[in-house]
Amino acid sequence: MPVQTDRVADWPNWVARFVGWAVDTEGSSRSSALIRIGLAMLFWSRWAGELLLYRDPSPIGLFLAANFFVATALLFVGYHSRAAALWTGSVGLAMYYHFGFQLGREPWTHHHIYLLAVAVLLIALTPCGRSYSLDRYLAVMRAERAGVAPPPERGNLWGLRLIAVQLSVLYFFAAFDKSNVAFLSGARLEAMVLWFYAGSDYPTGLAWPATIVSLAVVALEYGLAFGLPFRRSRRYLVLPGLAFHAIIYVTLPVYTFSATMALLYLAYFDADAVDKVIARLQGIGLREGIS
């Protein structure tokens, strides 16, 4: 289980528990490392094709491309991982605000761009380089040369807490934005079906299914916002949440957003529990039991 330090021992119990959960808990670094690697791959999936050097050979274009590829490569391999995360997140925000809004690259102004950039900045606040990284390899090599035990794959988890809060806030306001007659009646969903699939030919029998699906989407998003942070309710919401994002991944042009949300679900889970699952998949517990 995560280890809480003693700094809040004299506080009221509920305050101490919240502070311990939020900013004063240590745990395995492996879930943070998995998120780090996944975010680097999502950056490449979303932008690599647009930032190849021949796409924009202007000085600013080459400068952006060089920063993008170097920063994301360092993030992926985990070399100076936290600094690489800050660098990558800064590049993402520059693409969102400067190139997107100020220079008018409209596809770069979408909310999934902001989410990706902020998620990378938040992963810099985790021990994301202490596992599955070049940083880890170098640390183990230094420990072997010094004849000491390698450093533990653990660290403060407050960055994961911030990611979890970010996701819950996102779900809440996504549901709140849809809590109106235009969406709950099914009209907005009908419009999306007509735009992406049916054209000008209105499908018969669409109204009632669109209304039911719209109500279900809003109910699910409110449930995810308030239920995912808690273990007892999370077990019933993870699969519906992942299924929801899988459905919109294959039916609507929001694949980067959907994949990012699914990846960041790791932030909700106890980091040491994730570590135990990884150990079981690797057969570590089985080998120890046999020996």
C-alpha positions in Angstrom: 0.0 0.0 0.0 1.1 3.6 -0.5 3.1 5.0 2.5 2.0 8.3 4.0 4.5 10.4 5.9 4.0 11.6 9.5 3.8 15.4 8.8 0.0 15.4 9.1 -0.3 13.1 12.0 -1.5 15.9 14.4 -4.2 17.2 12.0 -7.9 16.3 12.3 -8.4 12.8 10.9 -10.3 13.7 7.7 -8.0 16.5 6.9 -4.9 14.3 7.5 -6.4 11.6 5.3 -7.2 14.0 2.5 -3.7 15.7 2.6 -2.1 12.3 2.8 -4.0 11.1 -0.3 -3.5 14.3 -2.2 0.1 15.4 -1.7 1.8 13.3 0.9 1.6 9.7 -0.4 4.3 7.6 -1.9 3.9 4.6 -4.1 5.2 2.6 -7.1 6.5 4.6 -10.0 5.4 2.1 -12.6 2.0 3.4 -13.4 3.5 6.9 -13.8 6.1 5.5 -16.2 3.4 3.7 -18.3 1.5 7.0 -18.6 4.7 8.8 -19.6 5.4 6.3 -22.4 1.8 6.3 -23.5 1.6 10.1 -23.7 4.8 10.3 -25.8 3.2 7.8 -28.2 0.0 9.9 -28.3 2.0 13.0 -29.1 3.6 11.1 -32.1 0.2 9.7 -33.2 -1.4 13.2 -33.2 1.4 15.4 -34.6 4.4 13.5 -36.0 3.0 13.4 -39.6 2.3 17.1 -39.5 5.7 18.1 -38.2 8.0 16.2 -40.6 10.7 18.6 -41.6 9.6 19.0 -45.2 6.1 20.1 -44.1 7.1 23.5 -43.0 10.8 24.4 -43.8 10.5 27.9 -42.4 12.7 28.7 -39.4 9.8 28.7 -37.0 8.5 25.4 -38.5 11.9 23.7 -38.2 12.3 25.1 -34.7 9.0 23.7 -33.6 9.6 20.3 -35.3 13.1 20.0 -33.7 11.7 20.7 -30.2 8.8 18.4 -30.7 10.8 15.4 -31.9 13.7 15.8 -29.4 11.4 16.4 -26.4 9.1 13.5 -27.2 11.9 11.1 -27.9 13.5 11.9 -24.5 10.1 11.5 -22.9 9.6 8.1 -24.5 13.0 6.6 -23.6 12.9 8.3 -20.2 16.1 10.3 -20.2 15.9 13.1 -17.7 12.3 12.1 -17.7 10.7 14.9 -15.7 12.6 17.6 -17.6 11.5 15.9 -20.8 7.9 16.0 -19.7 8.1 19.7 -18.9 9.7 20.3 -22.3 7.1 18.2 -24.1 4.2 19.8 -22.3 5.5 23.3 -23.0 5.7 22.4 -26.7 2.2 21.1 -26.6 0.9 24.4 -24.9 2.8 26.4 -27.5 1.1 24.5 -30.3 -2.3 25.0 -28.6 -2.0 28.7 -27.7 0.5 30.3 -30.1 0.3 28.2 -33.3 -3.4 27.2 -32.8 -5.1 30.4 -31.6 -2.7 33.1 -32.5 -1.5 31.8 -35.9 -4.8 30.2 -36.8 -4.0 26.5 -37.0 -7.6 25.6 -36.1 -7.2 21.8 -35.6 -4.6 22.6 -32.9 -7.2 24.6 -30.8 -9.3 21.6 -29.9 -9.7 20.4 -26.3 -7.8 17.1 -26.8 -4.7 19.2 -27.6 -5.0 21.0 -24.3 -5.6 17.8 -22.4 -2.5 16.1 -23.9 -0.3 19.1 -23.1 -1.6 19.4 -19.5 -1.3 15.7 -18.9 2.4 15.7 -19.8 3.0 18.7 -17.6 1.3 16.9 -14.7 3.3 13.6 -15.3 6.4 15.7 -14.7 5.2 15.9 -11.0 5.4 12.1 -10.7 8.3 9.7 -10.4 7.8 8.8 -14.0 11.5 8.3 -14.7 12.1 5.7 -11.9 10.7 2.8 -13.9 10.9 1.7 -17.6 13.3 4.4 -18.5 16.9 5.1 -19.5 17.1 7.0 -16.2 16.3 3.8 -14.4 18.9 1.8 -16.4 21.6 4.4 -15.6 20.6 4.5 -11.9 20.9 0.7 -11.7 24.3 0.8 -13.4 25.6 3.4 -11.0 24.4 1.3 -8.1 26.1 -1.8 -9.4 29.4 0.1 -9.8 29.1 1.5 -6.3 28.2 -2.0 -4.9 24.9 -0.8 -3.4 21.2 -1.6 -3.9 19.5 0.1 -6.8 17.2 3.0 -5.8 13.6 2.0 -5.2 11.0 2.4 -7.9 8.9 4.7 -5.7 8.0 8.4 -5.3 5.4 11.0 -4.4 2.2 10.4 -6.3 0.7 13.9 -6.1 1.0 14.3 -9.9 -1.3 11.3 -10.4 -3.8 12.9 -8.0 -3.8 16.1 -10.1 -4.4 14.0 -13.2 -7.3 12.2 -11.6 -8.8 15.6 -10.5 -8.3 16.9 -14.0 -10.3 14.0 -15.5 -13.1 14.2 -13.0 -13.4 18.0 -13.6 -13.4 17.3 -17.4 -16.2 14.7 -17.0 -18.3 17.0 -14.8 -18.2 19.9 -17.2 -18.7 17.7 -20.2 -21.9 16.4 -18.6 -22.8 19.9 -17.4 -22.4 21.3 -21.0 -24.8 18.6 -22.2 -27.4 19.2 -19.5 -29.7 21.2 -21.8 -32.7 20.5 -23.9 -30.7 20.5 -27.1 -28.6 17.6 -26.1 -31.0 15.7 -23.7 -33.7 15.7 -26.4 -31.4 13.9 -28.7 -31.3 16.7 -31.2 -27.5 17.2 -31.1 -26.9 13.5 -31.4 -29.2 13.3 -34.4 -27.3 16.2 -36.0 -24.0 14.3 -35.6 -25.5 11.1 -37.1 -26.8 13.2 -40.1 -23.4 15.0 -40.5 -21.1 11.9 -40.3 -23.3 9.1 -41.6 -26.7 9.8 -43.1 -26.2 13.1 -45.1 -29.5 14.8 -45.9 -31.6 11.5 -45.7 -33.0 11.4 -42.2 -33.1 7.8 -40.9 -36.5 6.6 -39.7 -36.8 5.7 -36.1 -33.8 7.8 -35.0 -35.5 10.2 -32.6 -36.2 7.9 -29.6 -32.8 6.0 -29.7 -31.0 9.4 -29.9 -32.9 10.6 -26.8 -32.1 7.5 -24.9 -28.5 7.5 -25.8 -28.1 11.2 -25.0 -29.6 10.7 -21.5 -27.4 7.7 -20.9 -24.3 9.6 -22.0 -25.0 12.5 -19.6 -25.8 10.1 -16.7 -22.6 8.2 -17.4 -20.4 11.3 -17.5 -21.8 12.5 -14.2 -21.2 9.1 -12.7 -17.6 9.0 -14.0 -17.0 12.4 -12.6 -18.1 11.6 -9.1 -17.5 7.8 -9.0 -14.1 7.1 -10.5 -12.1 8.7 -7.6 -13.5 6.2 -5.1 -12.6 2.5 -5.2 -16.0 1.1 -4.3 -17.7 2.8 -7.2 -14.8 2.7 -9.5 -15.0 -1.1 -10.0 -18.5 -0.6 -11.6 -17.5 2.4 -13.7 -14.2 1.6 -15.3 -15.5 -0.8 -17.9 -18.5 1.4 -18.9 -16.1 4.4 -19.1 -13.6 2.5 -21.3 -16.4 1.1 -23.5 -17.8 4.7 -23.9 -14.5 6.0 -25.1 -14.0 2.9 -27.4 -17.3 3.6 -29.0 -16.7 7.3 -29.7 -13.2 6.4 -30.8 -14.5 4.3 -33.7 -17.6 6.3 -34.5 -16.5 10.0 -34.2 -13.3 11.9 -35.0 -12.2 12.1 -31.4 -9.7 9.3 -31.4 -6.8 11.2 -29.7 -9.1 12.4 -26.9 -10.5 8.9 -26.4 -7.1 7.2 -26.3 -5.8 9.9 -23.9 -8.7 9.5 -21.5 -8.3 5.7 -21.5 -4.6 6.0 -20.8 -5.1 8.4 -17.9 -7.5 6.1 -16.1 -4.3 4.6 -14.7 -4.1 7.7 -12.5 -7.2 6.6 -10.6 -5.8 3.3 -9.5 -3.6 2.7 -6.5 -0.1 2.7 -7.8 1.1 -0.2 -5.7 -2.0 -2.2 -6.9 -0.9 -1.6 -10.5 2.6 -2.7 -9.6 1.2 -6.0 -8.2 -0.8 -6.6 -11.4 2.4 -6.1 -13.4 4.3 -8.5 -11.2 1.6 -11.1 -11.6 1.7 -10.7 -15.4 5.4 -11.2 -15.3 5.1 -14.3 -13.1 7.2 -12.8 -10.3 4.8 -13.9 -7.5 4.5 -17.4 -9.0 8.3 -17.8 -9.2 8.7 -16.6 -5.6 6.0 -19.0 -4.4 7.8 -22.0 -6.2 11.2 -21.1 -4.9 
